[in-house]
Amino acid sequence: KRVIRETLRSATTFLNYAARNRERVRAYVQILTKNDFAIFEFRLMSGGRWVDQLNDAIQNSLNGYFITILSNAWLQSEFAVKEFGHYLELTKSMKIWRPPIVVAIDPVATLLARLPRDIQMLQIVDFSRGDAADHERQLLKAVELREPDSD
């Protein structure tokens, strides 16, 4: 039981999004937790410990998933952009590179020209269209819980 509790405390899914989008991201958090994903939840700590807390969570996501929720607010969030950059730095030492999962909640066309080059090169899942059931299916496919569609 101790091992299970420690494992559950060790969040391996890091959601990288702008704080202003917290309410918009809540549905995706619920989808992931419903499917037993351990998601890092930031809790502000005094002193410099919050930086260590974030860095540890991003490091842990190397063994799980780093999911970026792109939006106009994300582009304006210094912290969200830095978290993404930190993840990319950490992945440089990996033998097998696992790209972050990138989801856009604002239309991709309005974001693309302003995105950092590192993100422009990645596949972006567009959640600005479609319904909640479609978003759930796409998110679960991205985290490998659903088989890719056979088109």
Accessible surface in RSA format (square Angstrom, percent):
REM  Atomic radii and reference values for relative SASA: ProtOr
REM  Chains: A
REM  Algorithm: Lee & Richards
REM  Probe-radius: 1.40
REM  Slices: 20
REM RES _ NUM      All-atoms   Total-Side   Main-Chain    Non-polar    All polar
REM                ABS   REL    ABS   REL    ABS   REL    ABS   REL    ABS   REL
RES LYS A   1   192.00  93.7 154.17  94.6  37.82  90.1  98.33  88.5  93.67  99.8
RES ARG A   2   149.01  62.6 145.42  74.1   3.59   8.5  61.20  83.6  87.81  53.2
RES VAL A   3    96.37  63.4  96.13  87.0   0.25   0.6  96.16  83.5   0.22   0.6
RES ILE A   4   111.46  63.4 110.25  82.1   1.21   2.9 111.46  80.3   0.00   0.0
RES ARG A   5   124.65  52.3 122.29  62.3   2.36   5.6  56.39  77.1  68.26  41.4
RES GLU A   6    77.87  44.7  71.91  54.4   5.96  14.2  27.74  53.7  50.14  40.9
RES THR A   7    86.50  61.5  79.55  80.6   6.95  16.6  67.51  90.7  18.99  28.7
RES LEU A   8   122.46  68.2 107.76  77.1  14.71  37.0 108.34  76.1  14.12  38.0
RES ARG A   9   173.36  72.8 142.97  72.9  30.39  72.4  76.78 104.9  96.58  58.5
RES SER A  10    48.90  41.3  41.11  54.9   7.79  17.9  31.60  67.3  17.30  24.2
RES ALA A  11    15.34  14.1  11.87  18.3   3.48   7.9  11.87  16.7   3.48   9.2
RES THR A  12    46.25  32.9  46.07  46.7   0.18   0.4  26.92  36.2  19.33  29.2
RES THR A  13     1.21   0.9   0.33   0.3   0.88   2.1   0.55   0.7   0.66   1.0
RES PHE A  14     4.12   2.1   4.12   2.6   0.00   0.0   4.12   2.5   0.00   0.0
RES LEU A  15    15.60   8.7   4.06   2.9  11.53  29.0   4.06   2.9  11.53  31.0
RES ASN A  16     0.00   0.0   0.00   0.0   0.00   0.0   0.00   0.0   0.00   0.0
RES TYR A  17    50.71  23.7  37.48  21.3  13.23  34.4  13.90  10.4  36.81  45.4
RES ALA A  18     2.32   2.1   2.18   3.4   0.14   0.3   2.32   3.3   0.00   0.0
RES ALA A  19    64.94  59.7  51.98  80.2  12.96  29.5  54.02  76.1  10.92  28.9
RES ARG A  20   172.99  72.6 136.30  69.5  36.69  87.4  78.65 107.5  94.34  57.2
RES ASN A  21     7.70   5.3   7.50   7.2   0.20   0.5   0.20   0.5   7.50   7.3
RES ARG A  22   127.34  53.5 125.44  63.9   1.91   4.5  48.78  66.7  78.56  47.6
RES GLU A  23   120.83  69.4 106.16  80.3  14.67  34.9  65.79 127.2  55.05  44.9
RES ARG A  24   110.45  46.4  92.88  47.3  17.57  41.8  56.57  77.3  53.87  32.6
RES VAL A  25     0.94   0.6   0.94   0.8   0.00   0.0   0.94   0.8   0.00   0.0
RES ARG A  26   113.61  47.7 110.55  56.4   3.06   7.3  42.06  57.5  71.55  43.4
RES ALA A  27    54.12  49.8  50.19  77.5   3.93   8.9  51.61  72.7   2.51   6.6
RES TYR A  28    20.10   9.4  20.10  11.4   0.00   0.0   5.84   4.4  14.26  17.6
RES VAL A  29    36.53  24.0  36.53  33.1   0.00   0.0  36.53  31.7   0.00   0.0
RES GLN A  30   104.40  58.4 101.65  74.3   2.75   6.6  36.95  78.7  67.45  51.2
RES ILE A  31    18.21  10.4  17.53  13.1   0.68   1.6  18.08  13.0   0.13   0.4
RES LEU A  32     0.32   0.2   0.32   0.2   0.00   0.0   0.32   0.2   0.00   0.0
RES THR A  33    64.97  46.2  51.05  51.8  13.92  33.2  38.96  52.3  26.01  39.3
RES LYS A  34   137.30  67.0 105.11  64.5  32.19  76.6  84.32  75.9  52.99  56.4
RES ASN A  35    45.56  31.4  30.57  29.5  14.99  36.1   5.58  13.4  39.99  38.6
RES ASP A  36   135.04  94.6 103.79 103.3  31.25  73.9  35.56  83.7  99.48  99.2
RES PHE A  37    33.81  16.9  23.38  14.5  10.43  27.1  26.79  16.2   7.03  20.1
RES ALA A  38    27.12  24.9  13.80  21.3  13.31  30.3  23.60  33.2   3.52   9.3
RES ILE A  39    18.97  10.8   3.90   2.9  15.06  36.3   3.90   2.8  15.06  40.9
RES PHE A  40    34.69  17.4  23.81  14.7  10.88  28.3  25.32  15.4   9.37  26.8
RES GLU A  41   104.98  60.3  92.17  69.7  12.81  30.5  24.80  48.0  80.18  65.5
RES PHE A  42    82.95  41.5  55.77  34.5  27.18  70.7  55.77  33.8  27.18  77.8
RES ARG A  43   152.40  64.0 147.94  75.4   4.45  10.6  68.79  94.0  83.61  50.7
RES LEU A  44   140.49  78.2 108.60  77.7  31.89  80.2 108.60  76.3  31.89  85.8
RES MET A  45    59.51  30.8  48.45  32.1  11.06  26.3  53.64  45.6   5.87   7.8
RES SER A  46   103.67  87.6  81.90 109.3  21.77  50.1  56.64 120.6  47.02  65.9
RES GLY A  47    63.07  77.8   0.00   N/A  63.07  77.8  43.42 119.2  19.65  44.0
RES GLY A  48    51.96  64.1   0.00   N/A  51.96  64.1  34.55  94.8  17.41  39.0
RES ARG A  49   148.81  62.5 147.01  74.9   1.80   4.3  52.16  71.3  96.64  58.6
RES TRP A  50    70.16  28.2  70.16  34.0   0.00   0.0  51.59  27.5  18.57  30.1
RES VAL A  51    65.22  42.9  64.79  58.7   0.44   1.1  65.20  56.6   0.03   0.1
RES ASP A  52    85.62  60.0  84.33  83.9   1.29   3.0  21.97  51.7  63.65  63.5
RES GLN A  53    42.73  23.9  34.36  25.1   8.37  19.9  21.16  45.0  21.58  16.4
RES LEU A  54    21.73  12.1  21.73  15.5   0.00   0.0  21.73  15.3   0.00   0.0
RES ASN A  55    56.07  38.7  54.31  52.5   1.76   4.2  14.21  34.2  41.85  40.5
RES ASP A  56    87.51  61.3  86.10  85.7   1.40   3.3  22.11  52.0  65.40  65.2
RES ALA A  57     6.00   5.5   1.99   3.1   4.01   9.1   4.31   6.1   1.68   4.5
RES ILE A  58     2.33   1.3   2.33   1.7   0.00   0.0   2.33   1.7   0.00   0.0
RES GLN A  59    86.77  48.5  86.18  63.0   0.59   1.4  34.37  73.1  52.40  39.7
RES ASN A  60    50.47  34.8  49.68  48.0   0.79   1.9   1.83   4.4  48.65  47.0
RES SER A  61     0.36   0.3   0.22   0.3   0.14   0.3   0.22   0.5   0.14   0.2
RES LEU A  62    23.50  13.1  15.31  11.0   8.20  20.6  15.73  11.0   7.77  20.9
RES ASN A  63   127.62  88.0  95.94  92.7  31.68  76.3  25.86  62.2 101.76  98.4
RES GLY A  64     5.21   6.4   0.00   N/A   5.21   6.4   5.21  14.3   0.00   0.0
RES TYR A  65    30.40  14.2  29.71  16.9   0.69   1.8  19.21  14.4  11.20  13.8
RES PHE A  66     2.06   1.0   0.00   0.0   2.06   5.4   0.00   0.0   2.06   5.9
RES ILE A  67     0.32   0.2   0.32   0.2   0.00   0.0   0.32   0.2   0.00   0.0
RES THR A  68     0.00   0.0   0.00   0.0   0.00   0.0   0.00   0.0   0.00   0.0
RES ILE A  69     1.57   0.9   1.57   1.2   0.00   0.0   1.57   1.1   0.00   0.0
RES LEU A  70     0.44   0.2   0.44   0.3   0.00   0.0   0.44   0.3   0.00   0.0
RES SER A  71     0.30   0.3   0.17   0.2   0.13   0.3   0.17   0.4   0.13   0.2
RES ASN A  72    52.70  36.3  52.70  50.9   0.00   0.0  22.01  53.0  30.68  29.7
RES ALA A  73     8.40   7.7   5.34   8.2   3.07   7.0   5.34   7.5   3.07   8.1
RES TRP A  74     0.09   0.0   0.09   0.0   0.00   0.0   0.09   0.1   0.00   0.0
RES LEU A  75    35.66  19.9  11.81   8.5  23.85  59.9  11.81   8.3  23.85  64.2
RES GLN A  76   121.49  67.9  85.90  62.8  35.59  84.7  40.85  86.9  80.65  61.2
RES SER A  77    24.42  20.6  15.73  21.0   8.69  20.0  15.83  33.7   8.58  12.0
RES GLU A  78   107.34  61.6  94.11  71.2  13.23  31.5  41.30  79.9  66.03  53.9
RES PHE A  79   120.99  60.5 120.39  74.6   0.60   1.6 120.68  73.2   0.30   0.9
RES ALA A  80     1.53   1.4   0.37   0.6   1.15   2.6   0.97   1.4   0.56   1.5
RES VAL A  81    53.22  35.0  51.09  46.2   2.13   5.1  51.09  44.4   2.13   5.8
RES LYS A  82   125.18  61.1 114.99  70.6  10.19  24.3  81.19  73.1  43.99  46.9
RES GLU A  83    26.76  15.4  24.67  18.7   2.09   5.0   9.05  17.5  17.72  14.5
RES PHE A  84     5.66   2.8   5.66   3.5   0.00   0.0   5.66   3.4   0.00   0.0
RES GLY A  85    31.32  38.6   0.00   N/A  31.32  38.6  29.78  81.7   1.54   3.4
RES HIS A  86    59.94  32.8  54.54  37.9   5.40  13.8  39.77  41.0  20.17  23.5
RES TYR A  87     1.29   0.6   1.29   0.7   0.00   0.0   0.00   0.0   1.29   1.6
RES LEU A  88    22.48  12.5  22.40  16.0   0.08   0.2  22.40  15.7   0.08   0.2
RES GLU A  89   103.07  59.2  93.15  70.5   9.92  23.6  40.96  79.2  62.10  50.7
RES LEU A  90    40.64  22.6  36.42  26.1   4.22  10.6  39.48  27.7   1.16   3.1
RES THR A  91     3.71   2.6   2.17   2.2   1.54   3.7   0.00   0.0   3.71   5.6
RES LYS A  92   151.38  73.9 115.81  71.1  35.57  84.7  85.32  76.8  66.06  70.4
RES SER A  93   103.35  87.3  67.52  90.1  35.82  82.5  56.07 119.4  47.28  66.2
RES MET A  94    58.98  30.5  37.77  25.0  21.21  50.5  43.58  37.1  15.40  20.4
RES LYS A  95   211.47 103.2 169.35 103.9  42.12 100.3 120.45 108.4  91.01  96.9
RES ILE A  96   145.43  82.8 137.05 102.1   8.38  20.2 139.27 100.3   6.16  16.7
RES TRP A  97   113.78  45.7  93.91  45.5  19.87  46.7  90.19  48.1  23.59  38.3
RES ARG A  98    77.39  32.5  75.01  38.2   2.38   5.7  28.35  38.7  49.04  29.7
RES PRO A  99    61.05  44.5  55.52  50.6   5.54  20.1  55.52  45.8   5.54  34.4
RES PRO A 100     7.84   5.7   0.00   0.0   7.84  28.5   0.63   0.5   7.21  44.8
RES ILE A 101    22.17  12.6  18.39  13.7   3.78   9.1  22.13  15.9   0.04   0.1
RES VAL A 102     1.41   0.9   0.00   0.0   1.41   3.4   0.00   0.0   1.41   3.8
RES VAL A 103     1.04   0.7   1.04   0.9   0.00   0.0   1.04   0.9   0.00   0.0
RES ALA A 104     0.12   0.1   0.12   0.2   0.00   0.0   0.12   0.2   0.00   0.0
RES ILE A 105    12.59   7.2   5.53   4.1   7.06  17.0   5.53   4.0   7.06  19.1
RES ASP A 106    18.37  12.9  18.22  18.1   0.15   0.4   1.59   3.7  16.78  16.7
RES PRO A 107    68.81  50.1  68.50  62.4   0.31   1.1  68.81  56.8   0.00   0.0
RES VAL A 108    31.96  21.0  30.57  27.7   1.40   3.4  30.58  26.6   1.38   3.8
RES ALA A 109    92.49  85.0  62.16  95.9  30.34  69.0  68.61  96.6  23.88  63.3
RES THR A 110    72.63  51.7  56.15  56.9  16.48  39.3  64.07  86.1   8.56  12.9
RES LEU A 111     0.66   0.4   0.66   0.5   0.00   0.0   0.66   0.5   0.00   0.0
RES LEU A 112    77.04  42.9  76.84  55.0   0.20   0.5  76.84  54.0   0.20   0.5
RES ALA A 113    96.91  89.1  62.99  97.2  33.92  77.2  71.80 101.1  25.11  66.5
RES ARG A 114   121.79  51.1  97.98  49.9  23.81  56.7  69.19  94.6  52.60  31.9
RES LEU A 115     7.39   4.1   0.33   0.2   7.07  17.8   0.37   0.3   7.02  18.9
RES PRO A 116    47.96  35.0  35.26  32.1  12.70  46.2  47.83  39.5   0.13   0.8
RES ARG A 117   181.31  76.1 172.97  88.2   8.34  19.9  59.64  81.5 121.66  73.7
RES ASP A 118    83.43  58.4  74.89  74.5   8.55  20.2   9.09  21.4  74.35  74.1
RES ILE A 119     0.00   0.0   0.00   0.0   0.00   0.0   0.00   0.0   0.00   0.0
RES GLN A 120    68.67  38.4  47.10  34.4  21.57  51.4   8.80  18.7  59.87  45.4
RES MET A 121   152.79  79.1 117.27  77.6  35.52  84.6 104.35  88.7  48.44  64.2
RES LEU A 122    27.82  15.5  16.65  11.9  11.17  28.1  19.26  13.5   8.56  23.0
RES GLN A 123   153.26  85.7 130.15  95.1  23.11  55.0  51.91 110.5 101.35  76.9
RES ILE A 124    32.46  18.5   8.24   6.1  24.23  58.4   8.24   5.9  24.23  65.7
RES VAL A 125    26.79  17.6  22.37  20.3   4.42  10.6  26.79  23.3   0.00   0.0
RES ASP A 126    30.28  21.2  19.18  19.1  11.10  26.3  13.55  31.9  16.73  16.7
RES PHE A 127     8.55   4.3   0.85   0.5   7.71  20.1   0.85   0.5   7.71  22.1
RES SER A 128    40.09  33.9   5.22   7.0  34.87  80.3   7.22  15.4  32.87  46.1
RES ARG A 129   171.00  71.8 162.79  83.0   8.22  19.6  72.35  98.9  98.65  59.8
RES GLY A 130    60.08  74.1   0.00   N/A  60.08  74.1  27.00  74.1  33.07  74.1
RES ASP A 131    89.77  62.9  82.01  81.6   7.75  18.3  43.33 102.0  46.44  46.3
RES ALA A 132    80.75  74.2  69.29 106.9  11.46  26.1  73.19 103.1   7.56  20.0
RES ALA A 133    72.90  67.0  59.94  92.5  12.96  29.5  65.07  91.6   7.84  20.8
RES ASP A 134    41.99  29.4  37.51  37.3   4.48  10.6  18.25  43.0  23.74  23.7
RES HIS A 135    19.23  10.5  19.23  13.4   0.00   0.0  13.98  14.4   5.25   6.1
RES GLU A 136    39.85  22.9  39.85  30.2   0.00   0.0   5.16  10.0  34.69  28.3
RES ARG A 137    78.80  33.1  78.61  40.1   0.19   0.4  42.30  57.8  36.50  22.1
RES GLN A 138    33.60  18.8  31.49  23.0   2.11   5.0   7.75  16.5  25.85  19.6
RES LEU A 139     2.69   1.5   1.88   1.3   0.80   2.0   2.69   1.9   0.00   0.0
RES LEU A 140     5.96   3.3   5.96   4.3   0.00   0.0   5.96   4.2   0.00   0.0
RES LYS A 141    66.42  32.4  58.09  35.6   8.34  19.9  29.20  26.3  37.23  39.7
RES ALA A 142    31.53  29.0   8.19  12.6  23.34  53.1  20.01  28.2  11.52  30.5
RES VAL A 143     2.72   1.8   0.00   0.0   2.72   6.5   0.00   0.0   2.72   7.4
RES GLU A 144   119.01  68.3  90.48  68.5  28.53  67.9  41.57  80.4  77.44  63.2
RES LEU A 145    90.12  50.2  59.63  42.7  30.49  76.7  63.36  44.5  26.76  72.0
RES ARG A 146   108.83  45.7  97.80  49.9  11.03  26.3  34.51  47.2  74.32  45.0
RES GLU A 147   148.72  85.4 135.44 102.5  13.28  31.6  61.20 118.4  87.52  71.5
RES PRO A 148    99.17  72.3  85.43  77.9  13.74  49.9  85.43  70.5  13.74  85.4
RES ASP A 149    70.36  49.3  46.20  46.0  24.17  57.1  19.01  44.7  51.35  51.2
RES SER A 150   116.55  98.5  80.64 107.6  35.91  82.7  55.08 117.3  61.47  86.1
RES ASP A 151   179.53 125.8 101.33 100.9  78.20 184.9  72.51 170.6 107.02 106.7
END  Absolute sums over single chains surface
CHAIN  1 A     9527.2       7818.8       1708.5       5262.9       4264.3
END  Absolute sums over all chains
TOTAL          9527.2       7818.8       1708.5       5262.9       4264.3
